[in-house]
């Protein structure tokens, strides 16, 4: 999967996947619960890799990329179900950071 896609294309891919099933998208509160679950799993991996709380020998190591992918998939599902264009949303946030927070942090010297 080396193809680089725009967010709009990723949202379409997820929509095609979900809509092949009769159940379709879960209700928003269930997706929020799933998103929270995936964030917890990502947090556990980061804690294991960088924090002080390491996993038990019986716990399986997972890749951060896989956990981020799981989180992102559910986030896209939630956005799709709510009719939110993530590319547009992210662009608005980037514009906000580039204006409101432009002098908030120390910039690197060229």
C-alpha positions as CSV (number, residue, x, y, z in Angstrom):
1,X,0.0,0.0,0.0
2,X,2.5,2.5,-1.2
3,X,0.0,4.7,-2.9
4,X,-0.3,8.2,-1.4
5,X,-4.0,9.3,-1.3
6,X,-5.7,12.5,-0.4
7,X,-7.9,12.4,2.7
8,X,-11.0,12.7,0.5
9,X,-9.9,9.5,-1.3
10,X,-9.3,7.7,2.0
11,X,-12.7,8.7,3.2
12,X,-14.2,7.3,0.0
13,X,-12.3,4.0,0.5
14,X,-13.6,3.6,4.0
15,X,-17.1,4.5,2.9
16,X,-17.0,1.8,0.2
17,X,-15.7,-0.7,2.7
18,X,-18.4,0.1,5.3
19,X,-21.3,0.3,2.9
20,X,-20.8,-3.2,1.7
21,X,-22.3,-4.4,4.9
22,X,-26.0,-4.1,5.9
23,X,-25.1,-2.7,9.3
24,X,-23.3,0.3,7.8
25,X,-21.8,2.8,10.2
26,X,-22.3,2.3,13.9
27,X,-24.2,5.0,15.8
28,X,-22.0,8.0,16.9
29,X,-21.8,7.0,20.5
30,X,-20.6,3.5,19.6
31,X,-18.0,5.0,17.3
32,X,-16.8,7.3,20.0
33,X,-16.4,4.3,22.3
34,X,-14.4,2.5,19.6
35,X,-12.3,5.7,19.0
36,X,-11.6,5.8,22.7
37,X,-10.7,2.1,22.8
38,X,-8.3,2.6,19.9
39,X,-6.7,5.6,21.5
40,X,-6.2,3.5,24.7
41,X,-4.5,0.9,22.7
42,X,-2.2,3.5,21.0
43,X,-1.5,5.0,24.4
44,X,-0.6,1.6,25.8
45,X,2.0,1.1,23.0
46,X,3.5,4.6,23.5
47,X,3.7,4.0,27.2
48,X,5.4,0.7,26.6
49,X,7.8,2.1,24.1
50,X,8.6,5.4,25.8
51,X,7.2,5.4,29.2
52,X,7.9,3.8,32.5
53,X,5.1,1.3,32.4
54,X,6.3,-1.6,30.3
55,X,4.1,-4.5,29.1
56,X,3.9,-7.8,30.9
57,X,5.5,-10.8,29.2
58,X,2.1,-12.1,28.3
59,X,1.1,-8.9,26.4
60,X,1.6,-8.8,22.7
61,X,3.8,-6.0,21.2
62,X,2.0,-4.1,18.5
63,X,3.4,-1.5,16.1
64,X,2.6,2.2,16.7
65,X,1.8,2.5,13.0
66,X,-0.9,-0.2,13.2
67,X,-2.5,1.3,16.3
68,X,-2.5,4.8,14.6
69,X,-4.1,3.2,11.6
70,X,-6.8,1.6,13.7
71,X,-7.5,5.0,15.4
72,X,-7.5,6.8,12.0
73,X,-9.9,4.3,10.5
74,X,-12.5,4.8,13.2
75,X,-12.0,8.6,13.1
76,X,-12.7,8.4,9.3
77,X,-15.8,6.3,10.0
78,X,-17.1,8.9,12.5
79,X,-16.3,11.7,10.1
80,X,-18.1,9.9,7.2
81,X,-21.1,9.1,9.3
82,X,-21.4,12.8,10.3
83,X,-20.8,14.1,6.8
84,X,-17.5,15.8,7.7
85,X,-14.8,16.4,5.1
86,X,-11.6,15.7,7.1
87,X,-9.4,17.4,4.5
88,X,-11.4,20.6,4.8
89,X,-11.5,20.3,8.6
90,X,-7.7,19.8,8.8
91,X,-7.1,22.7,6.5
92,X,-9.2,25.0,8.7
93,X,-7.2,23.8,11.8
94,X,-3.9,24.4,10.0
95,X,-5.0,27.9,9.0
96,X,-6.0,28.5,12.6
97,X,-2.5,27.5,13.8
98,X,-0.8,29.5,11.1
99,X,-2.7,32.7,12.2
100,X,-3.7,32.5,15.8
101,X,-0.6,30.6,17.0
102,X,2.0,31.9,14.5
103,X,4.1,33.5,17.3
104,X,3.3,31.0,20.0
105,X,6.5,28.9,19.7
106,X,10.1,29.7,18.9
107,X,10.8,29.3,15.2
108,X,13.9,27.6,13.9
109,X,16.6,29.7,12.4
110,X,17.1,29.3,8.6
